[in-house]
Amino acid sequence: MAARKKSTRKKTAARKKTTTRKKATTRKKTAHKKTARKKATTRKKTTRKKTTRKKTTRKKSTRKYGPKAGKKVKKSMEEMKAGKLRSGRSGKKVTSRKQAIAIGLSEARRSGGKVPKKKKS
């Protein structure tokens, strides 16, 4: 067997290597940041392909409530504000805005105005 040579390295030399390694790692981090910036700029430059879409014509919306319904609601709201509007069954004074509108719409339905059907619960 061949005799091995004893290393004559000093401990200080090992310490120097660790300090150089730290510097090398910091350099790598800065290089990584630059590549990340480059990637971000390339993302901005790329755009989606323009697809040809068929233009769809929108259906014109028709009015849900006719002018007669508006007049009836307006009349019932004025009566409520004056304190003259009463509910049908109990005869109590109506103070709720929603209830006044409901009364006006029901009157419009009875007189044949254009009003959507009541929602059944």
PEWOFEN-V664600 format. One record per residue. N is the residue number from 1. RES is the residue in one letter. PSI is psi as a letter, one per 30 degrees, with the letter a starting at -180 (999 if undefined). NEAR is the number of other C-alpha atoms within 12 Angstrom. D_LAST is the distance of its C-alpha to the last C-alpha in whole Angstrom. Layout:
n-><N & N>
res-><RES & RES>
psi-><PSI & PSI>
near-><NEAR & NEAR>
d_last-><D_LAST & D_LAST>
//
This chain:
n-><1 & 2 & 3 & 4 & 5 & 6 & 7 & 8 & 9 & 10 & 11 & 12 & 13 & 14 & 15 & 16 & 17 & 18 & 19 & 20 & 21 & 22 & 23 & 24 & 25 & 26 & 27 & 28 & 29 & 30 & 31 & 32 & 33 & 34 & 35 & 36 & 37 & 38 & 39 & 40 & 41 & 42 & 43 & 44 & 45 & 46 & 47 & 48 & 49 & 50 & 51 & 52 & 53 & 54 & 55 & 56 & 57 & 58 & 59 & 60 & 61 & 62 & 63 & 64 & 65 & 66 & 67 & 68 & 69 & 70 & 71 & 72 & 73 & 74 & 75 & 76 & 77 & 78 & 79 & 80 & 81 & 82 & 83 & 84 & 85 & 86 & 87 & 88 & 89 & 90 & 91 & 92 & 93 & 94 & 95 & 96 & 97 & 98 & 99 & 100 & 101 & 102 & 103 & 104 & 105 & 106 & 107 & 108 & 109 & 110 & 111 & 112 & 113 & 114 & 115 & 116 & 117 & 118 & 119 & 120 & 121>
res-><M & A & A & R & K & K & S & T & R & K & K & T & A & A & R & K & K & T & T & T & R & K & K & A & T & T & R & K & K & T & A & H & K & K & T & A & R & K & K & A & T & T & R & K & K & T & T & R & K & K & T & T & R & K & K & T & T & R & K & K & S & T & R & K & Y & G & P & K & A & G & K & K & V & K & K & S & M & E & E & M & K & A & G & K & L & R & S & G & R & S & G & K & K & V & T & S & R & K & Q & A & I & A & I & G & L & S & E & A & R & R & S & G & G & K & V & P & K & K & K & K & S>
psi-><k & k & k & k & k & k & k & g & k & l & e & e & e & e & e & e & e & e & e & e & e & e & e & e & e & e & e & e & e & e & e & e & e & e & e & e & e & e & e & e & e & e & e & e & e & k & l & l & k & k & k & j & k & k & k & k & k & k & k & k & k & l & k & e & k & l & f & e & e & e & e & e & e & e & e & e & e & e & e & e & e & f & g & f & k & k & l & e & e & f & g & l & k & k & f & k & e & e & e & e & e & e & e & e & e & e & e & e & e & e & g & g & l & j & k & l & l & k & k & k & 999>
near-><3 & 4 & 5 & 6 & 7 & 7 & 7 & 9 & 10 & 11 & 11 & 11 & 12 & 13 & 13 & 13 & 14 & 14 & 14 & 14 & 14 & 14 & 14 & 14 & 14 & 14 & 14 & 14 & 14 & 14 & 14 & 14 & 14 & 14 & 14 & 14 & 14 & 14 & 14 & 13 & 13 & 12 & 12 & 11 & 10 & 10 & 10 & 8 & 6 & 6 & 7 & 6 & 6 & 6 & 6 & 6 & 6 & 6 & 6 & 6 & 7 & 9 & 12 & 15 & 22 & 20 & 17 & 23 & 29 & 26 & 21 & 30 & 31 & 23 & 23 & 33 & 28 & 20 & 24 & 26 & 18 & 14 & 17 & 18 & 26 & 23 & 23 & 16 & 9 & 8 & 10 & 15 & 20 & 27 & 21 & 20 & 20 & 15 & 22 & 30 & 28 & 26 & 30 & 34 & 34 & 27 & 25 & 28 & 23 & 16 & 16 & 18 & 23 & 23 & 26 & 17 & 15 & 10 & 7 & 4 & 3>
d_last-><101 & 101 & 101 & 98 & 98 & 97 & 95 & 96 & 93 & 92 & 89 & 89 & 88 & 85 & 84 & 84 & 82 & 79 & 79 & 80 & 77 & 74 & 75 & 75 & 71 & 70 & 72 & 69 & 66 & 67 & 68 & 64 & 63 & 64 & 63 & 60 & 60 & 61 & 58 & 56 & 58 & 58 & 54 & 53 & 56 & 54 & 51 & 49 & 49 & 48 & 46 & 45 & 42 & 41 & 39 & 36 & 35 & 32 & 30 & 30 & 26 & 26 & 24 & 20 & 21 & 24 & 27 & 26 & 22 & 25 & 27 & 24 & 23 & 26 & 27 & 24 & 25 & 29 & 28 & 26 & 29 & 31 & 30 & 29 & 25 & 24 & 20 & 20 & 20 & 22 & 24 & 24 & 25 & 22 & 23 & 20 & 21 & 17 & 17 & 20 & 18 & 15 & 18 & 20 & 17 & 16 & 20 & 21 & 19 & 20 & 24 & 23 & 23 & 22 & 18 & 15 & 12 & 9 & 6 & 4 & 0>
//
